[in-house]
Amino acid sequence: MCKRLICLIFVVVVLALAGNAVAQLDPAAVSNGHVYLFENVGADVPDDSANSHTANLIGSPQVVDGLRGKALQFNGTSDGVHIPDSTMINLSTNQNRTVVALFNCADVTKSEKQVVYDEGGTTRGLAIYVHEGLVYAGGWNLSDYTPEWTGTFISAPVSSNAWYAVAVVVRDAGAAQEDDKFEMWMGGVLIGTGPGGQLQSRSNDCGIGYANSQSKFHDGNFTGGGSYFEGIIDEVWIFDGAALTIAELGGFAGKPWPYAFGPTPADGEYLNNTWGTLLWAPGAFAVTHDVYAGESFDDVSSGAADTFIGNQASSDLIVGFPGYPFPTGLVPGTTYYWRVDEVNDSEPNSPWKGDVWRFTVPPKTAYAPVPADGGESVAVDAELSWTGGFGAKLHTVYFGDNFDEISNAAGGALLADATFTPPGPLELAKTYYWRVDEFDPPFTHKGEVWSFTTEGTAADPYPAKGAVDVSPTPILRWAPGTFAASHEVYFGADADAVKNAGKTSPEYKASKALGEETYDARRLELETTYYWRIDEVNSTNPGSPWIGNLWSFTTGDFLVVDDFESYNDIDPPDPVSNTIYSSWIDGYGILTNGAITSNDLPPYAEQTVVHGGAQSMEYLYDTNFMISESTLTLIYPRDWTEEGVTRLSLWIRGSSANAADRVFVAAGGTAVVYHDDPAATQLPGWNEWVIDLTAFAGVNLTNVSTITIGIGTKNSLVAGGPGTMYFDDIRLLKPAPEPEPQP
């Protein structure tokens, strides 16, 4: 583990001096953010971006030599840089955002938080800070806003007096919390991802080297300002509306990037013309470029002969013009794929195969409707909007509650704007249909029929609509509709049957009272799609019942031992209590067992450091002349041969700050398997540990009663130490697929 840490430090310190052979950004070209390089600090701190948003000094930070030019040294008690609020930081909603800080902490072991960068507020913000040997990247967007993103904090070990380039990234986030929308990078390496959502606007000022007023840390809220940083901060880059690429993030660590990057149009964007020029930034070692383009992702990816445009010296390509690729013009409504391989015959690693990028010429029909097609829980006073088709001058909207009528409608009025307010208010829990025809004289381009359902139905399904790789023993959950007093549950494997089912149908499963928004679907078939519907009922309301939307999910090809998703924070003896501490029996109250696998207060299960879903198990251990074990008594699955499974898989996460020790799994209380790494407690990030079930010698695999996760050597009391690990997604897997024969 020490080798990995040394490698990260070496990357930041040495490769950052490598010169221009990296994907470095020009601060003066940053028009969507602020850059503080501290090169010309006087009475104030200038913004080196194109926006000139001056910051001011707090205390007396000293100008010193940094890693890349001048830097500021902070005393850890009263120094900071105050950044006033700005539209590039707080005053807009951000689906994409990046903050990069280059810093050197004098003493990372301090128990106080040391803030490198903070744009806090206890309800919405981002932060980078150092605490007890770890650097944290955090983000949150709480209940005052949408989404309800309670916070994600990812950490990595750091050393004192060493340089690090740390980035926090929000990427393609939306109005709902989703997995893997929040990222932490260090030294050009992705440290981890976690749940995230868009950041709503607010009005807090920001701080470098301290928390300006309020913030949020991994262990709770913070108010009052402070949390001063001791050490040197060289650069802070803030990007509004941009999630930097791996090449750009690597540039801050000085890593030479051999691949083409920075495509124009950006990957996935629209090109609003039937011709254009494709541009890219050359890789660090490129002399020439092999360019591929076509209408098939697979063909471009494989380099099919008809997609090879040629080898060229320039880093641009004209398309859609006579004498160039696609000479008759790009076709509206078509997605094009392209790839650039970097070539240098003097380099043994050449060519460097590039990513396949894509751009789309907009269709002539309307597209990108808001609400999205099939949207749910739409406000009854919602305004509809869309993006006009390619070349469209005017629009005609058809709206109603009958699909066929909207599909066949004609002769509507022409509108100048791409917005429409339905006559309302709309009815609760009702599905509406709408169509937009685009008029580009003399032609009218008929649009497709879109739909949405208004609020009042059950919402926020879990598993999420269309989810895949779902546990075959899921507990379904939902949020109640506006006027619901109870819920009717419909479930089955036939979409039409579930959609049309009534209370006499076999698909009707249960009636649930308000406050009981769960349904145990029991054991389902593997790799099968299931459908479900929740009708909301209130006998005192004439609008009842409100028929629910049809949701679906597909089960995975594995059995779940424990994914930690079913645990709640309801204490016994409440009959619906299902706490993690009641299931995983640890060392609480046992002086000889140093394992604690539940938080003292809700949430009892870990909800920030997770591998999949929304919860994992935090595992505090101490192996100093103690055992550290936590045991789950199995209800299902006890037959570890069912469905032909042959392997146990679990995801584990440690830290270099942990006391080095072994990690083991025991099945049935006796058969013990140890991780191959004798210091597995120090493994950073999430790591899958796969165990062949034959390794559990002597266990009757058809009736496994318990599973134990332990730290140290079982039944051996020796000198050790404390630490914190995380465990998630314990599964039983089928045999690994046979490798494909090589040609």
N, C-alpha and C positions, 0 to 999 in steps of 0.2 A: 504493500500500500504506500510505503514511503516513496517508492520509485515513481508512482503516479503523481504524488504531490510535487516531487522534485521536477518532474517533467513539466507540470503546469507552470511552476515558477520560472523554469528555464525558458519556456515559450514566451512568457510575458516579458522577461527581462532582456533576453538576448535577441529573440527574433524581432522584437519591436524596433531594433536598431538596424534592421536589414535593408532599409532604404526604400525605394519606390516599387519594389517587386511585390506589392501587396495591394489589396483592394481598399486603399485609404480614401476617405472622403474629404472634400474641400469644405472647410467650415464656412467660407464666404458664400458657398453655393447652397447652404442650408436655409431654405426659405420657409420651412414648416417647423421651426423650432428655435432653440437657443443653444449656443455653444460657449462654454467658459473655459478658455485655455490658460488664463492667468499670465499671459505674456506681457501685458501692459497695465498692471494693476497700479493705480494711484490712490486718489481719495475714494474712487469707486472701482468696480470690477466691470470692464466692458464685455459686451456680448459680441463674440467673434463671428456670429452668424450674420445673415443678411437682414436681421430684424432689429439690431441695436437696442436690446432690452437690458439696460444697465442694472447690475446688482450692486449692493453696498456691503461694506465690511461690518461685522459685529466683533467687538473686541479688537485684537491686534494680530491677526494672522500675518506671518512673515513670508516675504517672497524669497524663495530658495531655488536652487537648481533641482529640477525634477527628472523624470525619465525621458521626457520628450520636450525639452525646453524648460521654461520657468514653471514654478508650481507654488502652492501656498502650504505653509506649515501651520498646523493648528495645535494649540496647547492642551486640549482635552478638558478645559475647565470653563472657558469663556469665549473662545474664538469661533467664528462662523462666517458664512456669506449668505446674506438675505436676498432672495429673489422675489421681487414684487409679482403679484398675480398678473397673468397675461392670457390672451386668447389662445396662445400656443401651448399653455400648460393646463389651464383649468376651465376656461369659459366655453368649452364645447364638448360634445360627446365623442369619445374616442373608441373606435372599434380596433384600431391598430395604434401601438405606441411603443417607443423604445427609449430607454435611458441607459447610457453607458458611463461608467465612472472608472477612472484610472487612479489607484490610490496605493499607499504604503502605510500600514498601521504600526505604530510604535510598540504597542502591547496588546495583542489580540486576546490575552487571557483575562482581561478585566471582566468583572461581573456586571458592570454597567454597560448598557447599550451604547455603542459609538456610531452615530449616524453619519454615513458618507453622503447620502442624498435623501431628501424627504420632501414629498409633496402631499403631506398627510392631511389629517382630518380623520376623526374616528369613524366616519361613515364612507369615505371614498378616498383612495390614494394609492401611491406607490412608495416604496422605500428600499434603500440598500443600507445595511448596517452590520457592524461586527459585534459579536457577543460570545464570550467564553470559548474562543478558539474557532468559531464558525463565522462565516459571512452569510448573511441572509438576504434574499431578494423576496420582497413581499408585495402583494396587491390585494385590494378589497373594494367592495361596492355594496354597502349594507342596505337594510330594509327601507331607508329613506328614498331609495332609488330602485330602478329596475336595471339589471336583475338583482336578486338577493344572493350576492356573492359574498359569503361570510369571510372569505380571506384565504389566500394560499401563501405559504411561506416555505421556500426551498432553501436549503443551506448546503455549504461545502466547507471543509476544513481549510484554514489559512494559517500562515506563520507570521510572527512578528518581523518587522523590518524587511518585508518582501513585497515586490510590486505585483499587483493584480489588476486585470481589466475585467470588470464585472458588468454584465448587462441584464436588465429586466425587460421582458418583451411581452406585450399583449398582442396576440396575432389572430386576426379574423374573428374577433369576439362579437357577440350579439346581445340581444335583450334577454337572453336566458343563460344561466350558468351552464357551461359545457366543459367536458374534460379536455385537457391539453391545449387550452387557449392561453395559458400563462406559462412563461418560460424563464429559466435562469441560465445564463451563459457565463463561463469564466475562462479566460485565456483562449477564446475561440472555440471552446468545447461546450456542448449542451450538457449542463449538469442535471437538469430535470425539467419536467413539465407537470402542470397540475390544473385543477379546475380554474376557470376564469370567465369573465364577462366584460362587456363594454364598461368604460368609465364615464359616468355621467358628469356634467358640468358642476362646478362649485366655485368658491371664491377665496380659498385659503392661499396665503403666500407660501413660499417654499424655502428650503434651507439646504446649504451645502456645509457639511461639517457639524451640523446640529439639527435638532428638530425645532422648527420655528414656533409652533404652539401646541398642536395636537397631532397625534399619530396613532398608529396601531402596530404592535409587534406580535411575534409568534405566540407570546404568552399573555396577551391582553392589551387593552387600550392604554394610551399615555397622554397625559395632559400637562400643561404648564411650561412647555419649552425645555430645552436642555439636551441631554444625551449627547454631550460634546465628543467629538472625534479627536484622538491624539495621533498625529502623524502627518503625512504629506498627501495632498490631493493634487494631481497634475492636470486632469481634464474631466469635464462633465459635459456630455452631449445629450440633449433632450430633443426627441423627434415626435412631433404631433402628427397622427394619421399615418405613421409609417412603422412597419415591423421589419427591421433590417434583415437582409439575407445572411446566409451562412458566410458568404464571401465577405460581405461588409463587416460582419461581426468579427470574422477572423482578422480583418485589417487592423482592428484595434489591438490585437495581440501581435501584430507584425508578421503574421503567417503568410508566406508566399502562397498565392492561390493560382493553381495552374489552369483552372477551367475558365471558359468564357462565362461572364456574369453580367448582371445589370441590363437585361434586354429592354429594348424599346420597340414596340409597345411592351409594357410590363406583362409578365406571364399572366394569362387569364383575362386581360383587358380587351375592350372593344376598340376596333380601328374604324373610325367613322368616315371611311372613304373606300373606294374601289381600287385604290392603288396606294402605295406608301413606301417608306424606306425603313427597313429593319436595321436596328443598331444594337451593338453590344460592346461591353468593355472586354478587351483581350485578357487572357490569362497571363500570369507572370512570365512565362517562358515562351509564349507563342511567337512564331515567326510567320506562319501562314495559318489559314483557317479552312477546314473542310465543312461545307455548309449543306444541310439537308432541309427540304421543305416538302410538304404535301398535305393531303386532307385526311390521312390515316395516322393516328398515334403509333400504332404498331409498326407500320411501314417506316415511319421516320425513325423510330427507336431502333429498329433492326438495320437501318441503312439500306432499305430496298433500292434496287438500281434506279428506278424511276424517280426517287426522291433526292438523289445526289445532284446538287446544283453545280458543284465544282470546288476546286481549291483556289483560294484567293488571298491576297495580301491585305486588303482593306477590311475593316471591321464594320461594314455596312452592306446592305443588299437591297436594291430596288425591286419591288414586286408589283404585279398588276399593270404593267406598262409594256407596249410592244418592244420586243427585243430582250425582254427580261422574263424571269419566271412568272407564270400565269399571265401570258401576254394579252389575253382578251379581257383582263380585269378580274379583280376579286369579286366573288359572288355574294350578295347580301344574304344573311342567314347562314353563312358557312363558317365553320371553325377550321383554322389552318394551324398546322403544327410545324415547328422548325427546330433545328438542332445545330450547334456549332461545336465541332471538335477542334481543339487546339493542337497545332503541329509544330514540332521542332525536331528535325532529323538528327540533330546532334545530342538530343536527350534520350536516354534509354527508356524512359517512361512514356514517351510520345507514341501515339497521340493520346490526348486526354479527352475522353468522350464526355460531351456536355449533356446537360439535362434537356429533355424535350420541353420546349416552351409552346404556348398556344396563344392565339388571338382570334377574335371573332369579328366578322363584319356584321353589324346589326341587321336583323331581318327587316323586311319592309312592313311587317305586321307589328303591332304594339307588343311590348315585352316588359319583363320585370315588374309585375303588378304589386301594388301595396294596398291591402294585405296580400301576402303571398297566396298563390293558388292552393286551395285546401286549408287555408289558415283557420285557426280556432280561437275562441274566446275574444272575438273582435268586438270592440265597443259599438254600442247601438247608434252612436252619433259619429262614427268613423267617416273620414273623407277618403275617397279612393283616388289613387294616382298610378301612373305607369310611365314607362319611358317610350316616347314616340318612335315609331318605326323609321327606318332609314329613308330619308327624303320626305317624310310626312309633313304636310302643311296644316291640316285640320283633322279633327277626330270626331267620331260618332260613338256614343255610349248607349248600350242597351242593358237594362237592369231589371231584375225581377226574381221570383221564387220558383220559376218553372224552367228547367233546363231546355226542353224542346222549344218553348216560346222564344227564349233568348237566342238559341242557336239559329232559329229560322227568321228572326226579326229583320226588318229592312226599313229604309226610308226615314231614319232618325235625323235629328238636327245636327248640324256641324258645330263643333266647339273649337275655340282657339287654344285653350289651355289643356294640358295633360292632367287634369284633375276633375273629379266629379263628386258632388255631395248628394247621396241618395235622399229621396224624400223620406222624412223620418218623423220621429225616431223609428228605427227598425225594431222588429220583435225580438224578444229574448230567445236564445237557443234555437235559432232558425237558420237554415242554409239558404243562402242567396247566390244567384248566378249573374255574371256580367260579361259583356263582350265589348271590345273596342275595335272599331274599323278605322283604318288610317287612310286618309285621302291625300294622294300625291297627283295632282291634276295631270292627265284626265283619269287616272286609275284609282280605284278603291281596293284596298287590301283587307279582306275580311279577317278578323282576329279569332283566336280560339276562345272557347267559353271557360271562364275562370269561376271559382266558387270560394266561399268562406262561410263560416258558421259564427253567429254572434255569441256573446257571453251569455251565461246562464246554464250551460252544460257543465258537467264534470270536466276538469282540466288537469294539466301537468301530469300526464300518466307516467308511471314507472312500472315496468321498463318503458323507456321513451318510445314514441311512435316510430315504428320501423326498425327498432333496435335488433342487432344480431349478436350471436354468441352469448345469449342469455342463459342463466342457470336453468337446468331442467326442473328445478324445484322452486320456482319464483313466488315471492309474495307480492302481489299486485297492489299498487298504491295510486291514489289520485287526490286531487284537491276538490272540495265540494263546490257545486254550483251556487249561484247567488242566493236562491231561495230554497235550497234543498233542505228537507227535514229527514229524508232517508234516501237510500240508494238501492237500485235494482241492478244486479250483476249478471251479465250475459257473457258466456265464454265458450269457445269451441275452435275446431280446426277448419271450418267451412265459413268463408267470408260472408257469402249470401245468407247462410242460415243464421249467423250471429246478427247480421244487419237487420234481418226481418223478424227476429224471434220475439215472441211474447211470453207471458208468464206460464203458459202451458207447454212451451217448447222445451226440449231437453237442454237447450243452450242456456236456459234460465238457471242460475246457480244459487243465488242467495239474495236476501234483503238485508241491508246493513243500515244501522242507525247513524244519524249524524254524529261525527266524532269517531266513527269506525271505518275509515276510508282505506281498508285493506281487504284483500281476499287471497287466501292460500290456494294456489292452483294445483297443489299436490305434485306428484311425480309425472312429468311430461315426457314425451318421446324426444330423443335427441334429433337435432338437425331438422326440426319441423316448425312450420309457421303456424302460429295461433292468433286468433282474433278475439277481441273483447270490447264490450260496450257497457257504459254505466249510464243508466237513466236516473234522473233526479226527480224525486217525488215529494210533494207537499199537499196534503189533502185540503188544506185551507186556502190554497191558491188556485184560482180557476185556470191558470196556464199550465198546471201540472197534468201529466208528467212531461218533463223536458227530455226528449230522446237524445241519447248521447252519440258522440262521434264513434266511428269504427276505428279502433286502434289495432295494431298488429306488432308482433315480435317473433323472432326466430331463435330457437334454442341452439346452443353450441353442441359440439361433439365431445363433451366431457361431463363428468360428474363433479358436483361442487361439495367439497368437504366443509369449507367455510369461506365465504367471501366477505363476511363481517357486515353485510348490508342490512340484515334483518334486525340487528340490535337497536333498541330504543333507550330512552333516558327515563323511562317510567319505573319507579322503584317498586319492589315487592311491598305489600302483598297484592297490589293491584293485579287483577287477572290478565291484563294485557301487557304486563311487565315482561320485558325480554332484554335484560341488560347483559352486557358482555361479561361483567364480573360474576353473574350468576351461572354462566356457561363455562368460561375459562377459569379454572380454579388455580390461583397463583399462591404466592407466599404471604398474602395479607394475614397478619396476626400470627404467622409462623416464623419464629426466630431463626430457624435453620434454612429457610427458603428465601432467597433474595430477589425473587421475581415479583414484579407488580405489573399487571397487564390491563389495568383499567385506570382511568383518571379518577381523582378523588371526587370531583364534582362534574355535573353534565357539561358538555357531552362526554359520556363515559368512554366511548370508542373514539379513536383518532379520526378527525375530519379534515385535517390539513395535509398531512403527509400520507398520501394514498397512491396506490398503484392503479387500481381500477375502481370505478364506482365512486361512492362518496365516503366510505369509511374503511379503516384498516385497524390493526392492533398495535398500539404503542407498547413496547416491552422494556421496562426498566429492570436492570439486573445488577446484582452484586455477587461476585463469585469468591470473595475473600473469606475462605473457610466456611462457605455456605454453598448449598445447591441453588440453582436458579431454574425452576421448572414451572410451566403452566399447562394444565391438562384439560382437554375437552372430552366429555363423555359423548360418544356418538349415538345419535338416534337414526340418522340416515346421512350418508350411506355407510352401512356396516359391512356389506358384501363388496369387497374390493376386487372381485372378479366380474361383477356385473358389467354388461355391455362390452366385455372383452378388454377392460382397462388393464394396463400393465405397469403404469408409472404414476408416481406421486409428484406433483409440481407445487411449489410454493415460491412466492416472491419475498425476498429478504432485503433489508436495507440497514447498513451500519454507518459508522463514521470513524475516521482516523482518531478522533478524540476519545473513542471508547477504549477501555482496557482490552487488550488483545486476548481473545479466547476462542474456543471451539463453539460451534453451534450444532445441535443434534435434534433429530426427530425420533421419537419412540412410538411404535405402534403396539397397541395392546398392553402397554405398560412394561414390556420386557425387551423387545427387539429394538436395538438402538442403531441408528445410522448417523455418522458424523459428516459434516461438510468437508470437502477435500482440502479447503484452505484452513490451516490451523488457527488463523487469525481472522476468521470470517466475520467477527463482530466489527472489523474495521473496513469492510467492503463499502465503498461509497455508492450512492445511487441505488436504484432498484436492480436486483440481480435474480434471475430465475434459477432455482435449484430443483433439478429433476432427479428423482430417485427411482431406480428400478425396484419394483415391489418385491422381487426375489431377494433383495438385500435385507428384508425384515425376516431373518431366519427364525424358524420355529413358530411363526405366527399363523394362525388359521385365517387366511385372507378372506374366507367367506363369512367371517364373523369377527370383525375388528371392533373392539369395544371402546377404545380410547385412542386419542392421539395427543402426544406431549411434545411441546417445543421447549428445549432447554439450552442453557448456556453453560459452557464448561465441560467437565468430564463427569458423566453420570455416576452417582454414588461415590464420588471422590472429593474430599474436602481438602483443598490446598489453597495457597496464597493466590489471590486474584485481585479483581477490582470491579468498579462500577461502569455502567454505560447505558446507552439507550439504543434499542433497535426497533425496527418496524417490520411487520409481517402482513401479507395480504394474499388474496386469491389462491387459497389452497384447493387444488383440484386433483382429480384422478383422470389420467389421460390414456387414450388408446395407444397401441404401439406406434412408434415413429415411422413415417412412410419410408419405404425403401428408396435409396438414392437412385435417380435416373441414370441409366447407363450412359457413359461418355461415348461420343461419336468416334 
